[in-house]
Amino acid sequence: MKLLFTCLYYLENPEQSILEIKRTDLAEDADISEIFRWLILDKKSAQIQSLTFRSMDSSGEVQERFFEQGYLKFNEQSATYIEKFNSAQHQLDNLSPASLSTQIQDIVTAYLLS
């Protein structure tokens, strides 16, 4: 099956993965919020939550993303995601998008097709 997306950022810890993807199966005139998506994958349940992007900032080596559900700050090695509603904080490793496992690719593809 052809992949429906390209992974742009791949952040991970033992419990979850946070991905930024670019959909490759949509029309060129599709809304940018549909083409570029941030997703959180709960590895235990294989459930995906879509994050609602609000804004971004970058200064030198640090990237920041602000979502309705929380805040993400990352550099080339690591990341911190802070949930807005229950204030949980998650430390993640910043991995190469090329290292995204086939299992995660399949879970994301199934999510996009649902």
MMTF fields as JSON, N, C-alpha, C and O atoms, coordinates in Angstrom:
{
  "mmtfVersion": "1.0.0",
  "mmtfProducer": "UNKNOWN",
  "numBonds": 455,
  "numAtoms": 456,
  "numGroups": 114,
  "numChains": 1,
  "numModels": 1,
  "chainsPerModel": [1],
  "groupsPerChain": [114],
  "chainIdList": ["A"],
  "bondAtomList": [4, 2, 8, 6, 12, 10, 16, 14, 20, 18, 24, 22, 28, 26, 32, 30, 36, 34, 40, 38, 44, 42, 48, 46, 52, 50, 56, 54, 60, 58, 64, 62, 68, 66, 72, 70, 76, 74, 80, 78, 84, 82, 88, 86, 92, 90, 96, 94, 100, 98, 104, 102, 108, 106, 112, 110, 116, 114, 120, 118, 124, 122, 128, 126, 132, 130, 136, 134, 140, 138, 144, 142, 148, 146, 152, 150, 156, 154, 160, 158, 164, 162, 168, 166, 172, 170, 176, 174, 180, 178, 184, 182, 188, 186, 192, 190, 196, 194, 200, 198, 204, 202, 208, 206, 212, 210, 216, 214, 220, 218, 224, 222, 228, 226, 232, 230, 236, 234, 240, 238, 244, 242, 248, 246, 252, 250, 256, 254, 260, 258, 264, 262, 268, 266, 272, 270, 276, 274, 280, 278, 284, 282, 288, 286, 292, 290, 296, 294, 300, 298, 304, 302, 308, 306, 312, 310, 316, 314, 320, 318, 324, 322, 328, 326, 332, 330, 336, 334, 340, 338, 344, 342, 348, 346, 352, 350, 356, 354, 360, 358, 364, 362, 368, 366, 372, 370, 376, 374, 380, 378, 384, 382, 388, 386, 392, 390, 396, 394, 400, 398, 404, 402, 408, 406, 412, 410, 416, 414, 420, 418, 424, 422, 428, 426, 432, 430, 436, 434, 440, 438, 444, 442, 448, 446, 452, 450],
  "bondOrderList": [1, 1, 1, 1, 1, 1, 1, 1, 1, 1, 1, 1, 1, 1, 1, 1, 1, 1, 1, 1, 1, 1, 1, 1, 1, 1, 1, 1, 1, 1, 1, 1, 1, 1, 1, 1, 1, 1, 1, 1, 1, 1, 1, 1, 1, 1, 1, 1, 1, 1, 1, 1, 1, 1, 1, 1, 1, 1, 1, 1, 1, 1, 1, 1, 1, 1, 1, 1, 1, 1, 1, 1, 1, 1, 1, 1, 1, 1, 1, 1, 1, 1, 1, 1, 1, 1, 1, 1, 1, 1, 1, 1, 1, 1, 1, 1, 1, 1, 1, 1, 1, 1, 1, 1, 1, 1, 1, 1, 1, 1, 1, 1, 1],
  "groupList": [{"groupName": "MET", "atomNameList": ["N", "CA", "C", "O"], "elementList": ["N", "C", "C", "O"], "formalChargeList": [0, 0, 0, 0], "bondAtomList": [1, 0, 2, 1, 3, 2], "bondOrderList": [1, 1, 2], "singleLetterCode": "M", "chemCompType": "L-PEPTIDE LINKING"}, {"groupName": "LYS", "atomNameList": ["N", "CA", "C", "O"], "elementList": ["N", "C", "C", "O"], "formalChargeList": [0, 0, 0, 0], "bondAtomList": [1, 0, 2, 1, 3, 2], "bondOrderList": [1, 1, 2], "singleLetterCode": "K", "chemCompType": "L-PEPTIDE LINKING"}, {"groupName": "LEU", "atomNameList": ["N", "CA", "C", "O"], "elementList": ["N", "C", "C", "O"], "formalChargeList": [0, 0, 0, 0], "bondAtomList": [1, 0, 2, 1, 3, 2], "bondOrderList": [1, 1, 2], "singleLetterCode": "L", "chemCompType": "L-PEPTIDE LINKING"}, {"groupName": "PHE", "atomNameList": ["N", "CA", "C", "O"], "elementList": ["N", "C", "C", "O"], "formalChargeList": [0, 0, 0, 0], "bondAtomList": [1, 0, 2, 1, 3, 2], "bondOrderList": [1, 1, 2], "singleLetterCode": "F", "chemCompType": "L-PEPTIDE LINKING"}, {"groupName": "THR", "atomNameList": ["N", "CA", "C", "O"], "elementList": ["N", "C", "C", "O"], "formalChargeList": [0, 0, 0, 0], "bondAtomList": [1, 0, 2, 1, 3, 2], "bondOrderList": [1, 1, 2], "singleLetterCode": "T", "chemCompType": "L-PEPTIDE LINKING"}, {"groupName": "CYS", "atomNameList": ["N", "CA", "C", "O"], "elementList": ["N", "C", "C", "O"], "formalChargeList": [0, 0, 0, 0], "bondAtomList": [1, 0, 2, 1, 3, 2], "bondOrderList": [1, 1, 2], "singleLetterCode": "C", "chemCompType": "L-PEPTIDE LINKING"}, {"groupName": "TYR", "atomNameList": ["N", "CA", "C", "O"], "elementList": ["N", "C", "C", "O"], "formalChargeList": [0, 0, 0, 0], "bondAtomList": [1, 0, 2, 1, 3, 2], "bondOrderList": [1, 1, 2], "singleLetterCode": "Y", "chemCompType": "L-PEPTIDE LINKING"}, {"groupName": "GLU", "atomNameList": ["N", "CA", "C", "O"], "elementList": ["N", "C", "C", "O"], "formalChargeList": [0, 0, 0, 0], "bondAtomList": [1, 0, 2, 1, 3, 2], "bondOrderList": [1, 1, 2], "singleLetterCode": "E", "chemCompType": "L-PEPTIDE LINKING"}, {"groupName": "ASN", "atomNameList": ["N", "CA", "C", "O"], "elementList": ["N", "C", "C", "O"], "formalChargeList": [0, 0, 0, 0], "bondAtomList": [1, 0, 2, 1, 3, 2], "bondOrderList": [1, 1, 2], "singleLetterCode": "N", "chemCompType": "L-PEPTIDE LINKING"}, {"groupName": "PRO", "atomNameList": ["N", "CA", "C", "O"], "elementList": ["N", "C", "C", "O"], "formalChargeList": [0, 0, 0, 0], "bondAtomList": [1, 0, 2, 1, 3, 2], "bondOrderList": [1, 1, 2], "singleLetterCode": "P", "chemCompType": "L-PEPTIDE LINKING"}, {"groupName": "GLN", "atomNameList": ["N", "CA", "C", "O"], "elementList": ["N", "C", "C", "O"], "formalChargeList": [0, 0, 0, 0], "bondAtomList": [1, 0, 2, 1, 3, 2], "bondOrderList": [1, 1, 2], "singleLetterCode": "Q", "chemCompType": "L-PEPTIDE LINKING"}, {"groupName": "SER", "atomNameList": ["N", "CA", "C", "O"], "elementList": ["N", "C", "C", "O"], "formalChargeList": [0, 0, 0, 0], "bondAtomList": [1, 0, 2, 1, 3, 2], "bondOrderList": [1, 1, 2], "singleLetterCode": "S", "chemCompType": "L-PEPTIDE LINKING"}, {"groupName": "ILE", "atomNameList": ["N", "CA", "C", "O"], "elementList": ["N", "C", "C", "O"], "formalChargeList": [0, 0, 0, 0], "bondAtomList": [1, 0, 2, 1, 3, 2], "bondOrderList": [1, 1, 2], "singleLetterCode": "I", "chemCompType": "L-PEPTIDE LINKING"}, {"groupName": "ARG", "atomNameList": ["N", "CA", "C", "O"], "elementList": ["N", "C", "C", "O"], "formalChargeList": [0, 0, 0, 0], "bondAtomList": [1, 0, 2, 1, 3, 2], "bondOrderList": [1, 1, 2], "singleLetterCode": "R", "chemCompType": "L-PEPTIDE LINKING"}, {"groupName": "ASP", "atomNameList": ["N", "CA", "C", "O"], "elementList": ["N", "C", "C", "O"], "formalChargeList": [0, 0, 0, 0], "bondAtomList": [1, 0, 2, 1, 3, 2], "bondOrderList": [1, 1, 2], "singleLetterCode": "D", "chemCompType": "L-PEPTIDE LINKING"}, {"groupName": "ALA", "atomNameList": ["N", "CA", "C", "O"], "elementList": ["N", "C", "C", "O"], "formalChargeList": [0, 0, 0, 0], "bondAtomList": [1, 0, 2, 1, 3, 2], "bondOrderList": [1, 1, 2], "singleLetterCode": "A", "chemCompType": "L-PEPTIDE LINKING"}, {"groupName": "TRP", "atomNameList": ["N", "CA", "C", "O"], "elementList": ["N", "C", "C", "O"], "formalChargeList": [0, 0, 0, 0], "bondAtomList": [1, 0, 2, 1, 3, 2], "bondOrderList": [1, 1, 2], "singleLetterCode": "W", "chemCompType": "L-PEPTIDE LINKING"}, {"groupName": "GLY", "atomNameList": ["N", "CA", "C", "O"], "elementList": ["N", "C", "C", "O"], "formalChargeList": [0, 0, 0, 0], "bondAtomList": [1, 0, 2, 1, 3, 2], "bondOrderList": [1, 1, 2], "singleLetterCode": "G", "chemCompType": "PEPTIDE LINKING"}, {"groupName": "VAL", "atomNameList": ["N", "CA", "C", "O"], "elementList": ["N", "C", "C", "O"], "formalChargeList": [0, 0, 0, 0], "bondAtomList": [1, 0, 2, 1, 3, 2], "bondOrderList": [1, 1, 2], "singleLetterCode": "V", "chemCompType": "L-PEPTIDE LINKING"}, {"groupName": "HIS", "atomNameList": ["N", "CA", "C", "O"], "elementList": ["N", "C", "C", "O"], "formalChargeList": [0, 0, 0, 0], "bondAtomList": [1, 0, 2, 1, 3, 2], "bondOrderList": [1, 1, 2], "singleLetterCode": "H", "chemCompType": "L-PEPTIDE LINKING"}],
  "groupTypeList": [0, 1, 2, 2, 3, 4, 5, 2, 6, 6, 2, 7, 8, 9, 7, 10, 11, 12, 2, 7, 12, 1, 13, 4, 14, 2, 15, 7, 14, 15, 14, 12, 11, 7, 12, 3, 13, 16, 2, 12, 2, 14, 1, 1, 11, 15, 10, 12, 10, 11, 2, 4, 3, 13, 11, 0, 14, 11, 11, 17, 7, 18, 10, 7, 13, 3, 3, 7, 10, 17, 6, 2, 1, 3, 8, 7, 10, 11, 15, 4, 6, 12, 7, 1, 3, 8, 11, 15, 10, 19, 10, 2, 14, 8, 2, 11, 9, 15, 11, 2, 11, 4, 10, 12, 10, 14, 12, 18, 4, 15, 6, 2, 2, 11],
  "groupIdList": [1, 2, 3, 4, 5, 6, 7, 8, 9, 10, 11, 12, 13, 14, 15, 16, 17, 18, 19, 20, 21, 22, 23, 24, 25, 26, 27, 28, 29, 30, 31, 32, 33, 34, 35, 36, 37, 38, 39, 40, 41, 42, 43, 44, 45, 46, 47, 48, 49, 50, 51, 52, 53, 54, 55, 56, 57, 58, 59, 60, 61, 62, 63, 64, 65, 66, 67, 68, 69, 70, 71, 72, 73, 74, 75, 76, 77, 78, 79, 80, 81, 82, 83, 84, 85, 86, 87, 88, 89, 90, 91, 92, 93, 94, 95, 96, 97, 98, 99, 100, 101, 102, 103, 104, 105, 106, 107, 108, 109, 110, 111, 112, 113, 114],
  "secStructList": [7, 7, 7, 1, 3, 3, 3, 3, 3, 3, 3, 3, 7, 1, 1, 3, 3, 3, 3, 3, 3, 3, 3, 1, 1, 1, 7, 6, 6, 1, 7, 2, 2, 2, 2, 3, 3, 3, 3, 3, 3, 3, 6, 6, 6, 6, 3, 3, 3, 3, 3, 7, 3, 3, 3, 3, 3, 3, 3, 6, 6, 3, 3, 3, 3, 3, 3, 6, 6, 3, 3, 3, 3, 3, 7, 1, 1, 3, 3, 3, 3, 3, 3, 1, 1, 1, 7, 7, 3, 3, 3, 3, 3, 3, 3, 7, 4, 4, 4, 7, 7, 2, 2, 2, 2, 2, 2, 2, 2, 2, 2, 2, 2, 7],
  "xCoordList": [0.84, 0.0, 0.888, 1.872, 0.527, 1.278, 1.026, -0.107, 2.094, 1.952, 1.151, 1.316, 0.29, -0.547, 0.095, -0.49, 1.311, 1.942, 3.46, 4.02, 4.097, 5.53, 5.695, 5.028, 6.573, 6.824, 7.861, 8.946, 7.524, 8.424, 9.177, 10.365, 8.485, 9.098, 8.611, 7.445, 9.527, 9.236, 9.845, 11.058, 8.994, 9.4, 8.831, 7.684, 9.631, 9.166, 9.736, 10.857, 8.926, 9.368, 8.717, 8.007, 8.93, 8.363, 6.831, 6.28, 6.142, 4.681, 4.002, 2.879, 4.675, 3.993, 4.952, 6.162, 4.36, 5.072, 4.298, 3.068, 5.017, 4.411, 5.009, 6.229, 4.134, 4.568, 3.997, 2.86, 4.793, 4.222, 4.288, 5.344, 3.148, 3.094, 2.608, 1.937, 2.966, 2.453, 1.698, 2.276, 0.408, -0.421, -0.017, 0.15, 0.14, 0.51, -0.625, -0.464, -1.78, -2.917, -4.016, -5.065, -3.786, -4.819, -4.536, -3.406, -5.581, -5.453, -4.565, -4.481, -3.915, -3.013, -3.722, -3.091, -5.01, -5.747, -6.418, -7.246, -6.067, -6.626, -6.158, -5.115, -6.941, -6.603, -5.278, -5.037, -4.43, -3.111, -3.203, -2.311, -4.282, -4.453, -4.758, -4.592, -5.197, -5.417, -4.146, -3.889, -3.361, -2.129, -1.067, -0.451, -0.852, 0.136, -0.595, -1.444, -0.267, -0.969, 0.027, 1.054, -0.276, 0.468, -0.401, -1.585, 0.197, -0.527, 0.216, 1.446, -0.537, 0.046, -0.466, -1.672, 0.459, 0.128, 0.407, 1.541, -0.625, -0.46, -0.021, -0.8, 1.202, 1.767, 1.072, 0.967, 0.604, -0.042, -1.379, -1.671, -2.194, -3.533, -3.576, -4.571, -2.513, -2.451, -3.512, -3.956, -3.912, -4.885, -4.158, -3.121, -4.721, -4.13, -5.044, -6.264, -4.424, -5.121, -4.51, -3.289, -5.346, -4.888, -4.78, -5.709, -3.65, -3.468, -3.945, -3.73, -4.586, -5.072, -4.01, -3.815, -3.327, -2.224, -2.738, -3.743, -2.027, -2.372, -1.285, -1.575, -0.023, 1.069, 2.406, 2.482, 3.462, 4.801, 5.8, 5.546, 6.951, 8.044, 9.337, 9.386, 10.367, 11.685, 12.736, 12.671, 13.708, 14.803, 16.081, 16.331, 16.871, 18.109, 17.84, 17.263, 18.253, 18.126, 16.836, 16.561, 16.035, 14.835, 13.588, 13.407, 12.738, 11.456, 10.342, 10.445, 9.283, 8.132, 6.864, 6.731, 5.942, 4.632, 3.574, 3.687, 2.559, 1.474, 0.207, -0.162, -0.448, -1.663, -2.773, -2.514, -4.005, -5.123, -4.942, -5.362, -4.326, -4.189, -2.9, -2.751, -1.965, -0.724, 0.371, 0.119, 1.605, 2.772, 3.911, 4.155, 4.607, 5.731, 6.962, 6.916, 8.066, 9.34, 10.369, 10.466, 11.152, 12.116, 13.327, 13.292, 14.414, 15.627, 16.022, 15.204, 17.24, 17.644, 17.721, 17.654, 17.861, 18.018, 16.786, 16.486, 16.076, 15.024, 13.839, 13.876, 12.78, 11.556, 10.848, 11.037, 10.031, 9.148, 7.764, 7.586, 6.773, 5.384, 4.656, 4.692, 3.996, 3.245, 1.767, 1.331, 1.009, -0.435, -1.107, -0.757, -2.067, -2.749, -3.742, -3.805, -4.509, -5.637, -5.297, -5.903, -4.351, -4.015, -2.58, -2.076, -1.929, -0.593, 0.491, 1.543, 0.262, 1.31, 2.422, 2.171, 3.642, 4.799, 5.49, 5.74, 5.799, 6.384, 7.727, 7.815, 8.769, 10.087, 10.176, 9.813, 10.658, 10.757, 12.114, 12.798, 12.485, 13.677, 13.263, 12.215, 14.076, 13.826, 14.572, 15.802, 13.821, 14.394, 14.27, 13.493, 15.031, 14.961, 13.63, 13.24, 12.924, 11.676, 11.868, 10.934, 13.064, 13.343, 13.296, 13.153, 13.415, 13.403, 12.001, 11.852, 10.983, 9.593, 9.291, 9.468, 8.837, 8.607, 7.418, 6.526, 7.43, 6.318, 5.031, 3.96, 5.131, 3.952, 3.311, 2.093, 4.118, 3.566, 3.023, 1.969, 3.709, 3.207, 1.82, 0.923, 1.647, 0.37, -0.731, -1.87, -0.393, -1.391, -1.833, -3.025, -0.871, -1.198, -2.021, -2.988, -1.652, -2.399, -3.84, -4.767, -4.032, -5.393, -6.18, -7.369, -5.524, -6.168, -6.6, -7.71, -5.734, -6.055, -7.172, -7.924, -7.286, -8.331, -9.686, -10.718, -9.672, -10.932, -11.798, -12.884],
  "yCoordList": [-1.184, 0.0, 1.252, 1.331, 2.204, 3.466, 4.294, 4.4, 4.879, 5.73, 6.979, 7.564, 7.372, 8.551, 9.808, 10.89, 9.663, 10.793, 10.653, 9.581, 11.802, 11.858, 12.353, 13.305, 11.72, 12.146, 13.265, 13.107, 14.399, 15.548, 15.609, 15.929, 15.302, 15.237, 13.97, 13.592, 13.316, 12.063, 12.141, 12.014, 12.35, 12.478, 11.282, 10.899, 10.681, 9.439, 9.221, 9.624, 8.569, 8.022, 6.644, 6.236, 5.909, 4.555, 4.488, 3.456, 5.558, 5.533, 6.121, 5.739, 7.047, 7.745, 8.216, 8.324, 8.491, 9.115, 10.369, 10.366, 11.428, 12.65, 12.853, 12.854, 13.024, 13.127, 14.373, 14.76, 14.998, 15.947, 15.255, 14.782, 15.201, 14.559, 15.536, 16.526, 15.227, 15.952, 14.933, 13.966, 15.16, 14.253, 14.364, 15.465, 13.224, 13.194, 12.714, 12.583, 12.449, 11.906, 12.935, 12.596, 14.177, 15.215, 16.085, 16.159, 16.739, 17.647, 18.832, 19.21, 19.404, 20.535, 21.733, 22.521, 21.878, 23.012, 22.691, 23.467, 21.555, 21.201, 22.213, 22.847, 22.356, 23.276, 22.861, 21.676, 23.835, 23.555, 22.818, 22.039, 23.058, 22.371, 20.888, 20.103, 20.503, 19.085, 18.447, 17.266, 19.219, 18.684, 18.44, 17.375, 19.419, 19.296, 19.015, 19.801, 17.879, 17.458, 17.042, 16.436, 17.366, 16.879, 15.835, 16.065, 14.678, 13.56, 13.035, 13.031, 12.588, 11.885, 10.452, 10.212, 9.513, 8.092, 7.527, 7.57, 7.0, 6.268, 4.854, 4.101, 4.494, 3.233, 2.006, 0.969, 2.119, 0.976, 0.641, -0.527, 1.664, 1.435, 1.556, 1.176, 2.08, 2.343, 3.355, 3.347, 4.226, 5.271, 6.559, 6.883, 7.288, 8.551, 9.708, 9.635, 10.774, 12.031, 13.073, 13.214, 13.79, 14.867, 16.142, 16.495, 16.832, 18.097, 19.245, 19.236, 20.22, 21.382, 22.472, 23.112, 22.677, 23.631, 25.057, 25.429, 25.858, 27.267, 28.187, 29.101, 27.949, 28.807, 28.108, 27.06, 28.725, 28.179, 29.307, 30.455, 28.938, 29.889, 29.089, 27.918, 29.728, 29.084, 30.154, 31.253, 29.8, 30.725, 29.901, 29.18, 30.019, 29.249, 27.76, 27.268, 27.044, 25.594, 25.097, 23.899, 25.974, 25.566, 25.854, 26.953, 24.836, 24.954, 24.891, 24.154, 25.664, 25.628, 25.522, 26.15, 24.718, 24.571, 24.719, 24.133, 25.502, 25.735, 25.114, 25.372, 24.293, 23.594, 23.915, 24.37, 23.677, 23.823, 22.908, 23.253, 21.756, 20.738, 20.86, 20.167, 21.725, 21.829, 22.55, 23.271, 22.335, 23.07, 22.081, 21.199, 22.237, 21.372, 22.233, 23.198, 21.86, 22.549, 21.476, 20.478, 21.674, 20.646, 21.227, 22.324, 20.439, 20.756, 19.496, 18.59, 19.427, 18.289, 16.975, 15.906, 17.03, 15.813, 15.407, 14.218, 16.376, 16.043, 16.994, 18.007, 16.621, 17.423, 17.324, 16.371, 18.329, 18.326, 18.716, 19.744, 17.871, 18.185, 18.366, 17.484, 19.506, 19.813, 19.866, 20.695, 18.961, 18.925, 20.107, 20.474, 20.694, 21.875, 21.514, 22.207, 20.456, 20.225, 19.462, 19.728, 18.526, 17.856, 18.13, 17.515, 19.041, 19.536, 18.461, 18.684, 17.318, 16.3, 16.8, 17.52, 16.41, 16.808, 15.545, 14.626, 15.498, 14.318, 14.668, 15.598, 13.923, 14.066, 13.06, 11.895, 13.511, 12.646, 12.824, 13.828, 11.82, 11.911, 12.362, 11.955, 13.194, 13.62, 12.654, 12.658, 11.835, 10.801, 11.172, 12.053, 10.504, 10.735, 10.228, 9.1, 11.03, 10.548, 9.26, 8.47, 9.05, 7.841, 6.587, 5.483, 6.737, 5.58, 5.201, 4.314, 5.86, 5.549, 4.099, 3.689, 3.327, 1.898, 1.652, 2.49, 0.494, 0.085, 0.002, 0.349, -0.456, -0.557, 0.814, 0.949, 1.833, 3.183, 3.716, 4.352, 3.477, 3.898, 3.303, 3.997, 2.017, 1.343, 1.919, 2.082, 2.223, 2.79, 4.17, 4.477, 5.004, 6.342, 6.239, 6.98, 5.345, 5.174, 4.765, 5.305, 3.818, 3.393, 4.561, 4.711, 5.393, 6.566, 7.54, 8.071, 7.776, 8.731, 8.221, 9.014, 6.923, 6.339, 6.234, 6.029, 6.377, 6.221, 7.465, 7.49],
  "zCoordList": [0.0, 0.0, 0.0, 0.735, -0.821, -0.912, 0.341, 0.812, 0.873, 2.051, 1.704, 0.633, 2.621, 2.426, 2.993, 2.939, 3.542, 4.218, 4.206, 3.979, 4.463, 4.713, 6.14, 6.548, 6.902, 8.279, 8.268, 7.707, 8.892, 8.955, 10.28, 10.307, 11.382, 12.71, 13.393, 13.277, 14.113, 14.804, 16.195, 16.361, 17.191, 18.584, 19.337, 19.11, 20.242, 20.846, 22.243, 22.553, 23.074, 24.351, 24.472, 23.553, 25.571, 25.645, 25.586, 25.201, 25.957, 25.993, 24.761, 24.43, 24.08, 22.982, 21.903, 22.102, 20.759, 19.646, 19.258, 19.238, 18.953, 18.431, 17.052, 16.882, 16.068, 14.68, 14.034, 14.303, 13.181, 12.235, 10.891, 10.47, 10.223, 8.921, 7.865, 8.158, 6.638, 5.478, 4.641, 4.144, 4.494, 3.695, 2.232, 1.708, 1.578, 0.164, -0.719, -1.932, -0.108, -0.85, -1.106, -1.655, -0.717, -0.864, -2.082, -2.564, -2.566, -3.703, -3.325, -2.156, -4.315, -4.071, -3.441, -2.735, -3.684, -3.13, -1.789, -1.312, -1.182, 0.13, 1.17, 1.01, 2.237, 3.312, 3.953, 4.186, 4.232, 4.791, 6.123, 6.462, 6.887, 8.175, 7.993, 8.926, 6.812, 6.513, 5.956, 6.188, 5.23, 4.63, 5.702, 5.736, 6.574, 7.641, 8.939, 9.361, 9.584, 10.804, 11.871, 11.569, 13.105, 14.263, 14.94, 15.188, 15.24, 15.83, 17.048, 17.077, 18.061, 19.203, 19.15, 19.092, 19.172, 19.173, 20.556, 21.033, 21.199, 22.449, 22.066, 21.482, 22.387, 21.914, 22.519, 21.864, 23.752, 24.405, 23.757, 23.504, 23.487, 22.932, 21.413, 20.797, 20.798, 19.351, 18.915, 17.767, 19.845, 19.543, 19.189, 19.767, 18.227, 17.779, 18.139, 17.989, 18.618, 18.867, 17.941, 17.877, 17.235, 16.374, 17.201, 17.928, 17.091, 17.791, 16.909, 15.697, 17.514, 16.789, 16.844, 17.878, 15.724, 15.622, 15.756, 15.15, 16.567, 16.738, 16.195, 15.423, 16.595, 16.12, 16.351, 16.992, 15.807, 15.974, 16.121, 15.756, 16.672, 16.816, 16.722, 17.098, 16.223, 16.209, 16.44, 15.889, 17.271, 17.552, 17.61, 18.576, 16.574, 16.527, 16.463, 15.492, 17.49, 17.497, 18.126, 18.072, 18.72, 19.432, 18.598, 18.072, 18.493, 17.802, 18.848, 19.829, 18.635, 19.534, 18.703, 17.652, 19.197, 18.568, 19.657, 20.734, 19.365, 20.3, 19.721, 18.576, 20.535, 20.12, 21.108, 22.222, 20.694, 21.606, 22.819, 23.924, 22.618, 23.661, 24.479, 25.485, 24.069, 24.826, 24.065, 23.1, 24.53, 24.051, 23.822, 24.645, 22.692, 22.348, 22.087, 21.324, 22.74, 22.545, 22.223, 22.936, 21.135, 20.775, 20.069, 19.511, 20.115, 19.38, 18.604, 18.449, 18.124, 17.295, 18.064, 17.456, 19.386, 20.173, 20.982, 21.094, 21.543, 22.496, 22.388, 21.689, 23.115, 23.091, 24.432, 25.188, 24.705, 25.866, 25.38, 24.726, 25.712, 25.395, 26.72, 27.578, 26.885, 28.097, 27.737, 26.938, 28.345, 28.097, 28.773, 29.895, 28.089, 28.607, 29.71, 30.726, 29.532, 30.416, 31.694, 32.732, 31.658, 32.911, 33.332, 34.272, 32.647, 32.984, 33.034, 33.633, 32.429, 32.349, 31.434, 30.468, 31.75, 30.956, 30.464, 31.243, 29.17, 28.552, 27.917, 27.115, 28.274, 27.671, 26.519, 26.68, 25.364, 24.194, 23.533, 23.732, 22.74, 21.91, 20.514, 20.013, 19.891, 18.521, 17.605, 17.552, 16.893, 16.041, 14.569, 14.2, 13.754, 12.31, 11.767, 12.07, 10.974, 10.373, 9.565, 9.428, 9.035, 8.256, 9.123, 8.597, 10.45, 11.344, 11.817, 12.658, 11.289, 11.656, 11.299, 10.152, 12.277, 12.057, 11.133, 10.998, 10.51, 9.65, 10.46, 9.963, 11.701, 12.564, 12.767, 12.648, 13.073, 13.265, 11.942, 11.929, 10.844, 9.532, 9.277, 8.797, 9.598, 9.381, 10.286, 9.849, 11.531, 12.464, 11.969, 11.971, 11.544, 11.05, 9.759, 9.586, 8.87, 7.622, 7.902, 7.299, 8.811, 9.176, 9.768, 9.487, 10.589, 11.171, 10.081, 10.127, 9.106, 8.041, 7.143, 6.576, 7.011, 6.161, 6.88, 6.241, 8.206, 8.958, 8.899, 9.479]
}
